[in-house]
Amino acid sequence: MTLQSPGGPEKLHLCDVARPEVREGWALIRVMALGLNRSESLTRRGLSPGVALPRILGIECVGVVEDSLDPELPRGTAVAAAMGGMGRQFDGSYAEYTLLPTAQLIRLKSDLSWTTLAAIPESYLTAHGSLETLQLRPGHRLLIRAATSSVGMAALALTAGRGIEVAATTRDPGKAGALRAHGADHVVLDGGTGIRDAVRAVWSNGADRVLDLVGGTAVLDSLATLDAGGSVCNSGILSDTWTIPAFEPLEDIPSGATLTTFSSSEINRGGWSQDALDSIVRRVEAGDCRVVIDRIFPLEELAAAHQHMEANRAIGKVVAVVHHP
């Protein structure tokens, strides 16, 4: 599925391309399934800097090694991959086969379905990294903004059973029940005019920690919900806004509070992803952690999958499956 020029979902075209040739430091992956991400929508619309077209999009996938020059990655090895330039600096996972750097492949050992596994890498590793960045501990009051997003639902799943009180935001009242069913103790409706008062109606002193997946000016609103010494981690830009206009740190960050970030680019740095993914997969296998898949599309219907994702109907992850002949 290639993108020749920026625009709407109809700009994604199904076509035949040559299978990539394996080379030193890169492995050919037979893509079995992949998760969709908002950042792919940004790239499709021409809003991701530094992306040259034509390009095959897709910043994550799960699959098996088809060909490799690395003896530690023999043919048939199950792997996951995310970020590291996928779908931006080089062709990504919207294809039957993709050529990826061996250094960013994460080995998979699991009997979970490919579609379940496809919902994990980007969303759950981003949520995991964000919660670690927030130094989340039992007894904390956690606010998750844009909680019905794939990363938001992953954060809900990862906090389950950890003694953390969670409030989750959504703009759609119809999604409140799903948030409660998936572990939210409180639901805060975000009408777009600020949620400080609504959060303090739940917790009079405010939140200890905030995972902000909206970005832009919403970060200032998130800071205003904090209790003394609290922390906000901005890990997403679902607002499609890369910056915070007129940001004044001395005025906008409460005294003693912390504003930090976690970027999913960190998935391929520091060597932590293998252990983290193993731990998450084991929890899913044990039934201790939910994987919420909203809908599964075939690769051939990725344009429709983008339309579904951008309509904000999804609760959790939108996944595409690749049917090999």
NUTORBA-677847 format. One record per residue (C-alpha): y, x, z. Coordinates in steps of 0.5 Angstrom, whole numbers, plus 2048, in hexadecimal, padded with zeros to 3 digits. Layout:
<nodes>
YXZ
...
</nodes>
This chain:
<nodes>
800800800
8068047FE
80E8037FF
8128057F8
8188027FB
81B7FF801
81C7F8802
8187F2805
8107F1806
80F7F07FE
8117F77FD
80A7F9800
8067FA7F9
7FE7FA7F9
7FC8007F4
7F78057F3
7F980C7F5
7F58137F4
7F18147FA
7F481A7FE
7F18217FE
7EF824804
7F382B806
7F383080C
7F682D812
7F582580F
7EF82180F
7EE81B80B
7ED81480F
7E980E80D
7EE809810
7EA803813
7F07FF816
7F7800818
7FC7FD81D
8037FB81A
8097FD81D
8117FB81D
81380281A
80F801814
8137FB813
8197FF814
81780580F
8157FF80A
81C7FD80A
81F804809
822805810
81D80B812
821811811
81E81780D
81981280A
818814802
81580E7FE
81080D7FB
80C80D801
80580A804
80880780B
804807811
80580B818
7FE80A81B
7F7809819
7EF80981C
7EA80B817
7E5811816
7E5818813
7E381880B
7E481F80A
7E782580E
7E782C80E
7E782D815
7E082E818
7E282A81F
7E482481A
7DD822816
7DD81D812
7DC816815
7E081881C
7E381281E
7EB81381F
7F1810821
7F881281F
7FF810820
80681381E
80781A81C
80B819816
806813813
80980E80E
80F81280F
80F81A80D
80881980A
804813807
80180E80D
7FC80980F
7FD80480A
7F7806806
7F0807805
7F080E806
7F6812809
7F781A80A
7F981C811
7FA822815
7F4824819
7F882681F
7FA81F820
7F381B820
7F1818826
7E9818827
7E7811828
7E080F82C
7DF80882C
7DB80282A
7E17FE82A
7E37FA823
7E77FE81E
7EC7F881F
7ED7F9827
7ED801826
7F3800821
7F77FC826
7F780282B
7FA809829
801808827
80380282C
7FE804832
80080B832
807809831
807804837
80380A83B
80880F83A
80E80A83C
80A808842
80980F844
810811842
81380C847
80E80F84D
80C80884E
808807854
805801858
80A7FD85C
80F7FE856
8127F8853
8127F984B
8167F5846
8137F583F
8187F383A
8157F1833
80F7F0837
80B7EC831
80C7F282C
8067F682B
8087FC830
80B7F7835
8047F3835
8017FA836
8057FC83C
8037F583F
7FC7F783E
7FC7FE841
8007FB847
7FA7F6849
7F77F8850
7FC7FD852
8007F9857
8067F9853
80A7F2852
80C7F184B
8127ED848
8117EC840
8177EA83C
8167E6835
81B7E2831
8167DD830
8157D8835
80E7D6831
80C7DD833
80D7DC83B
8067DA83C
8027DF838
8067E483C
8047E1842
7FD7E1840
7FD7E883E
7FF7EB845
8077E9846
8097E784D
80F7E484A
8127E3843
81A7E4842
81D7E083C
8217E5838
8277E1835
82A7E7832
8307E6837
82E7EB83C
8287EA841
82B7ED848
82C7E784B
8257E4849
8217EA84C
8257EA852
8237E3853
81C7E5853
81D7EC857
8247EB85B
8247F385B
8227F4854
81D7F8850
81A7FE853
81880084B
81A7FE845
8167FF83E
81B7FD839
8187FC832
81E7F982F
8237FF82F
82A7FF82D
82F7FB831
8297F8835
8287FE838
82F7FD83C
82D7F683E
8267F9841
82A7FE845
82E7F9848
8277F684B
8257FC84F
8257FC856
827803859
824809857
820805851
81F80884A
81F805843
81B80883E
81D806837
817807832
81880282C
81E7FF828
81B7F8826
8237F7826
8237FB81F
8287FF823
828807823
82E808828
83280582E
83980382B
83E805830
839808835
83D80B83C
83880E840
83C80E846
83D807846
837804843
832808847
83280684E
83380B853
82C80E855
82880B84F
82580E849
82580D842
81F81083E
81B80F838
814810835
81381182E
80C81082A
80E816827
80B81982D
80481782C
80381D828
80682282D
803825833
7FC824832
7FC81D837
7FA818832
7F381A831
7F2819839
7F6813839
7F380F833
7EC810836
7EE80D83D
7F1807839
7EB806835
7E680783B
7EB80183F
7EA7FD839
7E37FE838
7E27FC840
7E67F683F
7EC7F9844
7F17F983E
7F27F4839
7F47F5832
7F87EF82F
7F77EE827
7FC7E9824
7F97E981D
7F57ED819
7F67EE811
7F37F180C
7F67F7809
7F77F3802
7FC7EF806
8017F480A
8077F0807
8057EA80A
8037EE810
80A7F0810
80D7E980F
8097E7815
80C7ED81A
8137EC818
8137E5819
8127E6821
80C7E2821
8077E7824
8057E882B
8027EF82B
7FF7F3825
7FF7F181E
7F97F581B
7F67F7814
7EF7F8812
7ED7FC80C
7E77FA808
7E47FF805
7DF7FE7FE
</nodes>
